[in-house]
Amino acid sequence: MQLVSVLIFSLIFINSTQAKISGLQGFYQRKIFKARSILETQGHLEPTANCSETNRNISITLAFGYMDVSAGQDIIDSQTSLYGRGAVLDGDSRQAMETMLMAPCKVLSGGSQAQGCGFKKSRGRLVKTLVNPITGQRYSASIQLVSASVTADDHTNRTRFKAQQIKKSRSTKSRFLSAIATDDVVIYLGHARSGGGPDFEPPVMTSSNRVNYSHYRSTQEGIRSLLGALQSNRKKPQVIGLLACKSANLFARSVKRVAPTSRVVTADHLFDYSDIVPTAYAIIESTLANQCGNSFKKTASAPLGKKARHLSFH
């Protein structure tokens, strides 16, 4: 009965959402809602009783890098919304995440209850008060969502809104790096740039209009900035998510070296953005449930199904 009720609610929610938002925002909302349904129906959201961080207030930052579509084939989602080279996806996915986190929570008659819902805006963050079901104690959660692009079109960002794009890229990167010193969980969603990420700017291109991966491998500006922020602060995030293609090989070792007590989540394979976004949501849910250890790993991996083998936990 519980699964049936969740599926019925899913249809109602998606239909009402699509009446207001079509295209990519709706596409990512459906991905997040599917992740939420999996976590609830499969019982992944029970708190870990012996977790040392239980009952503390929680602060989380999701930083959506400049997610340009500069390679690969055009993509058609289930609602026939087309995007191809030149599209930029981070703004739509950030808005989808905010919409889902602020949506009313569904009261279930039994099983696990998602907490990644019912948030309210306050001073630029999403906030919510939760109750630990084991201890009965109240604690607060605060989530910051930042994205890098000004518009969903790369050409427009480079030309008409060039000045605004430069400013926003710098601001988003600064907020990401600042969160390293203040937040418990910091997640980057975006391109690895062949080792040059995390990246919040339009990509550097070659004369043949391809991403200049040699430039990124040479400068490594993004990872150098991240390592610098980690080294300069005694407080490290409990969880650092680097949700980008092949981030396990590109970033995990160097990040773990300067943040040995942090749980670092990476991918050891190509990681599609439609998988990155629900994975970030699952990490939020696991954090809000005060999970740690193997429970955290299982919850963060659950929405990916068989693809979960490509997630790495360090």
C-alpha positions in Angstrom: 0.0 0.0 0.0 2.8 2.4 0.8 4.5 2.0 -2.6 1.1 2.4 -4.4 0.4 5.6 -2.4 3.9 7.0 -3.2 3.4 6.3 -6.9 0.0 7.9 -7.0 1.4 11.0 -5.3 4.3 11.0 -7.8 1.9 11.2 -10.7 -0.1 14.0 -9.0 3.0 16.0 -8.1 4.6 15.6 -11.5 1.4 16.6 -13.4 0.9 19.7 -11.2 4.6 20.6 -11.6 4.5 20.3 -15.4 1.5 22.6 -15.5 3.8 25.3 -14.3 7.3 24.3 -15.4 8.2 22.5 -18.6 11.5 21.5 -20.2 14.6 21.0 -18.2 13.4 22.2 -14.8 10.5 19.7 -15.0 13.0 17.0 -16.2 15.3 17.4 -13.2 12.4 17.7 -10.8 11.2 14.3 -11.9 14.7 12.9 -11.4 14.8 14.2 -7.9 11.3 13.0 -7.1 12.2 9.5 -8.3 15.2 9.5 -6.0 13.0 10.6 -3.1 10.5 7.8 -3.8 13.3 5.2 -4.0 14.7 6.3 -0.7 11.3 6.3 1.0 10.0 3.0 -0.3 13.2 1.1 0.1 13.7 2.2 3.7 17.0 4.1 3.3 16.2 7.0 5.6 16.5 5.6 9.1 19.0 7.5 11.3 22.2 5.9 12.4 21.9 5.4 16.2 25.7 5.6 17.0 26.5 8.4 14.6 28.8 10.8 16.5 27.3 13.8 14.7 23.7 13.1 15.9 21.7 16.1 17.1 23.9 18.8 15.7 22.7 21.6 13.5 23.5 20.9 9.8 24.7 23.3 7.1 24.9 22.2 3.5 26.1 23.9 0.3 25.4 22.7 -3.2 27.5 24.5 -5.8 26.3 23.9 -9.4 29.3 24.5 -11.7 29.0 26.0 -15.2 27.4 23.0 -16.8 27.8 23.7 -20.5 27.0 21.1 -23.2 30.1 21.5 -25.3 30.6 17.9 -26.3 28.5 14.9 -27.1 25.2 14.4 -28.8 22.0 16.3 -28.5 19.7 15.1 -25.7 16.0 14.7 -25.8 14.3 14.3 -22.4 11.0 12.4 -21.8 9.0 15.5 -22.5 10.7 16.1 -25.9 12.6 19.0 -24.6 15.7 19.3 -26.8 19.0 20.7 -25.8 22.4 20.4 -27.5 25.7 22.0 -27.9 25.6 25.5 -26.5 23.1 24.8 -23.7 24.0 25.4 -20.1 22.2 23.2 -17.5 23.1 24.4 -14.0 20.5 27.1 -13.7 17.6 24.8 -14.4 18.9 22.0 -12.2 19.5 24.4 -9.3 16.0 25.7 -9.6 14.6 22.2 -9.8 16.5 21.3 -6.6 15.1 24.4 -4.8 11.6 23.6 -5.9 11.8 20.1 -4.6 13.4 21.1 -1.3 10.6 23.7 -0.7 7.8 21.4 -1.8 5.4 20.2 1.0 6.5 17.0 2.7 4.2 14.0 2.0 3.1 12.3 5.2 3.4 8.5 4.9 1.6 6.0 7.0 4.7 4.0 7.5 8.3 3.4 6.4 11.0 6.0 5.9 10.1 9.7 5.8 12.0 12.0 3.5 13.3 15.3 5.1 14.5 17.0 1.9 11.2 18.9 1.6 9.3 21.6 3.5 12.2 24.1 3.5 11.6 27.8 3.7 13.8 30.7 2.4 15.6 32.8 4.9 18.5 35.2 4.2 19.6 33.5 1.0 19.4 29.9 2.3 16.8 27.2 2.8 16.0 26.4 6.4 14.1 23.8 8.3 13.8 22.5 11.9 13.9 18.7 12.3 13.4 16.2 15.1 15.7 13.3 15.6 13.4 10.2 15.9 15.8 8.4 18.1 16.5 11.1 20.7 13.5 13.4 20.2 15.9 16.4 20.1 15.3 19.2 17.6 18.0 20.5 15.3 18.1 22.9 12.4 19.2 22.4 8.7 20.4 25.1 6.4 21.0 24.6 2.7 22.7 27.0 0.3 22.2 26.5 -3.5 24.4 28.4 -5.9 24.8 28.1 -9.6 27.2 29.6 -12.1 25.5 30.6 -15.3 23.6 33.8 -16.1 21.4 32.2 -18.8 20.9 28.7 -20.3 22.8 29.7 -23.4 26.6 29.7 -23.5 26.9 32.1 -26.5 24.7 34.6 -24.7 26.7 34.3 -21.6 29.9 35.0 -23.5 28.6 38.0 -25.5 25.5 39.9 -24.4 25.9 39.1 -20.7 29.7 38.8 -20.6 30.2 41.2 -17.7 27.4 39.7 -15.7 28.7 36.2 -16.4 32.2 37.1 -15.2 30.7 38.6 -12.0 28.5 35.6 -11.3 31.2 33.0 -12.0 33.5 34.7 -9.5 30.7 35.1 -6.9 29.7 31.4 -7.2 33.2 30.2 -6.9 33.8 32.4 -3.9 30.7 31.1 -2.1 31.7 27.5 -2.9 35.2 28.0 -1.4 33.9 30.0 1.6 31.5 27.1 2.4 34.6 24.9 2.8 35.3 26.7 6.1 31.7 26.9 7.4 29.5 24.1 6.2 29.2 20.5 7.2 28.5 19.2 3.7 29.8 20.8 0.5 28.9 19.3 -2.9 30.1 20.4 -6.3 28.0 19.4 -9.3 29.5 20.0 -12.6 32.4 19.3 -15.0 35.7 17.9 -13.9 37.5 19.6 -16.9 39.9 16.8 -17.1 41.4 17.7 -13.8 41.0 21.5 -14.0 37.7 21.7 -12.1 35.7 22.5 -10.1 34.8 25.1 -12.6 32.3 27.9 -12.5 33.2 29.7 -15.8 32.4 29.2 -19.5 34.9 26.7 -20.8 38.1 27.7 -22.5 37.9 26.6 -26.1 40.4 25.7 -28.8 40.5 27.4 -32.2 38.4 24.5 -33.5 35.7 25.3 -30.9 36.3 22.4 -28.7 37.0 22.4 -24.9 40.7 23.0 -24.4 41.4 20.2 -22.0 45.1 20.7 -22.3 44.7 24.1 -20.8 42.8 22.6 -17.8 45.2 19.8 -17.3 48.1 22.4 -17.3 46.6 25.0 -15.0 44.4 22.9 -12.7 43.0 26.2 -11.4 39.8 24.7 -9.8 41.4 21.9 -7.8 44.2 24.2 -6.7 41.7 26.7 -5.3 39.8 23.9 -3.5 42.9 22.4 -2.0 44.0 25.9 -0.9 40.7 26.5 0.8 40.9 23.2 2.6 44.5 23.8 3.7 43.9 27.3 5.1 41.0 26.2 7.3 41.3 24.0 10.4 37.6 23.1 10.2 36.9 20.7 7.3 33.5 19.6 5.9 32.2 16.3 7.2 31.3 15.4 3.6 32.9 16.7 0.4 31.0 15.7 -2.8 32.8 16.1 -6.1 30.1 14.9 -8.5 31.9 15.1 -11.8 33.1 12.7 -14.5 36.1 10.6 -13.3 36.5 12.7 -10.2 37.8 9.7 -8.3 41.0 9.5 -10.3 41.3 13.3 -10.8 40.6 14.7 -7.4 40.0 12.1 -4.6 43.6 11.5 -3.6 44.7 15.1 -3.4 41.5 16.2 -1.5 41.8 13.3 0.9 45.4 14.2 1.6 44.5 17.6 2.9 41.1 16.6 4.4 41.7 13.1 5.8 38.7 13.2 8.2 36.2 14.3 5.5 34.0 11.7 3.7 34.8 12.4 0.0 32.3 11.2 -2.6 33.4 11.0 -6.2 32.7 9.1 -9.4 35.1 6.8 -11.1 33.4 6.9 -14.5 31.6 9.2 -16.9 28.8 10.7 -14.8 25.7 12.1 -16.6 24.2 15.3 -15.1 20.8 13.5 -14.9 22.5 11.1 -12.4 24.6 13.8 -10.6 21.5 15.8 -9.5 19.6 13.0 -7.8 22.8 11.8 -6.2 23.3 15.2 -4.6 19.7 15.0 -3.4 20.3 11.6 -1.9 23.4 12.9 0.0 21.2 15.7 1.4 18.7 13.2 2.6 21.3 11.0 4.2 22.8 14.0 6.0 19.4 15.2 7.2 18.7 11.7 8.6 21.9 11.9 10.6 23.4 8.9 8.9 27.0 7.9 8.8 29.2 5.0 7.8 27.7 2.3 5.6 24.1 3.8 6.0 25.3 7.0 4.4 26.9 5.1 1.5 23.8 3.0 0.8 21.5 6.1 0.8 23.7 8.2 -1.4 24.0 5.3 -3.9 20.4 4.1 -3.9 18.9 6.3 -6.6 21.6 5.2 -9.1 20.7 1.5 -9.1 23.3 -0.5 -11.0 25.2 2.7 -11.8 26.0 3.1 -8.1 29.1 1.0 -8.7 30.6 4.1 -10.3 30.3 6.1 -7.0 33.4 6.0 -4.8 33.5 6.8 -1.1 36.8 7.7 0.5 
